[in-house]
Amino acid sequence: MSKDRAASAAAGVIGRRWLFPSALLHDLDPDAGRGGRRPRRTARDWVVDFTCFLLAVGLGVAAADTLNNDANTPHALAVVDQLLGALSCAAVWLRRRWPLGLAIAMIPVGMLSNTAGGAGVVILFTLAVHRPFRYVAWIGGIALAQVPLLFWLRPDPDLPYAGAVAFTEMATLTVIAWGLFVRSKRQLMLSLRDRARRAETEAQLRAEQAQRLAREAIAREMHDVLAHRLTLLSVHAGALEFRPDAPQQEIARAAGVIRESAHEALQDLREIIGVLRAGEPDDAGRPQPTLAALDALVAESREAGMKVTLASRVSDPADVPSSVGRTAYRIAQEALTNARKHAPGTEVTVTVTGAPGDGLVVDVRNPAPEGDVPSVPGSGQGLIGLTERATLAGGRLEHGPEPDGGFRVRAWLPWG
C-alpha cells in the first residue's frame, strides 16, 4: 500500500466518522430477511449505500491521480490498478449481502490496487459491523500482516517505510475498532428491544391470566349463589309435574317454595350484577356467608323438605377465618344442592370438624336414593368449582360414590 492508499484509509475513517456518523449507525442491517429473503432497501439504506459508494470512488480517484503521476509505476500496472479499483467500488453495493466474501476478495486486490483503498475501508468496516469477532480477527490480522510486505514491494515515494507502515496500520485498526463498536452498540439496542418485548408480552400474559382468574371466580360465585335457589325451584316444580294428585296442602307448600326460591334467585342475581357493574372486589356488595351461617343453610334445606343432619364439632365457628368459613359454606351448599337433585328423599349428613393448626374438615354424605329419581339436568361444573375453591384456599377436595351406592364430598381446608 502506497501513501495514497494510506491516505485513502485515513480519509475513509475521518470522513465516515465526522461527515455522516448517524447514517453509519443504520449501516448495520441484517444479512437476510425472514424466510431467506433479503428485506427491501429503505430510503435511508439507499442514502447510506450511495454515500459509501461516493466515498470509495472519491478516494479511488485521488489515488488514481497520484498513480498516473508516478514515473516508477508501469502503465500496464496502472491500468490494472484502476480497473480493480473500479470493480471494488462497484462491489461496495454488495457489501451488505456478502461482507465476508468481499473482505476475503479484497486481500489480494489490496496488494495489486491502490485505487481500491477506499472500497477496502468500507468493506472492512462492514465486515466488523455484520460478522462476529472471529472473522474480523482473521481478516483484519491478515490485512495488518500484509502492510509491511506491501510497502516493501511498492514503496511510497513521499513517506519513509516505517512512517507509511505505522500510518496504515493505525488507520486499519481504527476502522476495525470503530466497526466493532458500532456492532456492540447495535447488539445492545437489539437486546434492550428484545427485553422490552418480552416484558410487554409477560405483562400481557399476566393481565390475561388475571382476567381469566377473575372470570372463573365470577363463574364460581354465580354458580354457588344461584344453583342452590334454582335447584329448589326445579325439584319442587318437578314434584308438581309428577304428582298432580298430591294433596292441596302439599301443592300449596311446593308452590310457596317455588315462589320464594325464584324471588331469592332474582335477588341474588341482582346483587351479583351490581357488584360486577360497580367493579368492586368479589367480597363487596353484600355480606358473604361464613361457617356461622351453616345452621341457617341447613334450616332452609329442611324447610324445603330435605332431611339433613348437621354435626358440627367446631367449638366456636366465629374463630374460623372468614375466607375458610366461606369456602366451607359453599362446599356444604353445593353438596346439599347435588343431594337434593340426585338423591331426593334421602337423609343427608353434614359433618364439620377441625381446630386451629389441624385444619377444617367438611364431610357431606347421602345414601343411595330409593326408587326412580326424576332426571334433573346437571353439567358437573359445581364439583369442578368446589375443587378449584378448595385448591385456591390451600386445601383439597375429594368426591365420589360410596360402596353402598351413596355419594360423599369431603374437603380439608387449612386453619391455623
Sequence and secondary structure as in RCSB ss.txt:
>XXXX:A:sequence
MSKDRAASAAAGVIGRRWLFPSALLHDLDPDAGRGGRRPRRTARDWVVDFTCFLLAVGLGVAAADTLNNDANTPH
ALAVVDQLLGALSCAAVWLRRRWPLGLAIAMIPVGMLSNTAGGAGVVILFTLAVHRPFRYVAWIGGIALAQVPLL
FWLRPDPDLPYAGAVAFTEMATLTVIAWGLFVRSKRQLMLSLRDRARRAETEAQLRAEQAQRLAREAIAREMHDV
LAHRLTLLSVHAGALEFRPDAPQQEIARAAGVIRESAHEALQDLREIIGVLRAGEPDDAGRPQPTLAALDALVAE
SREAGMKVTLASRVSDPADVPSSVGRTAYRIAQEALTNARKHAPGTEVTVTVTGAPGDGLVVDVRNPAPEGDVPS
VPGSGQGLIGLTERATLAGGRLEHGPEPDGGFRVRAWLPWG
>XXXX:A:secstr
  HHHHHHHHHHHHHHHHT HHHHHTT   SS GGG      HHHHHHHHHHHHHHHHHHHHHHHHHHT TTS H
HHHHHHHHHHHHHHHHGGGTTT HHHHHHHHHHHHHH STTHHHHHHHHHHHHHHS HHHHHHHHHHHHHHHHHH
HHHS  SSS HHHHHHHHHHHHHHHHHHHHHHHHHHHHHHHHHHHHHHHHHHHHHHHHHHHHHHHHHHHHHHHHH
HHHHHHHHHHHHHHHHH TTS HHHHHHHHHHHHHHHHHHHHHHHHHHHHHHHT  TT SS    GGGHHHHHHH
HHHTT EEEEEE  S GGGS HHHHHHHHHHHHHHHHHHHHHSTTSEEEEEEEEETTTEEEEEEEE   SS    
    SHHHHHHHHHHHHTT EEEEEE TTS EEEEEEE   
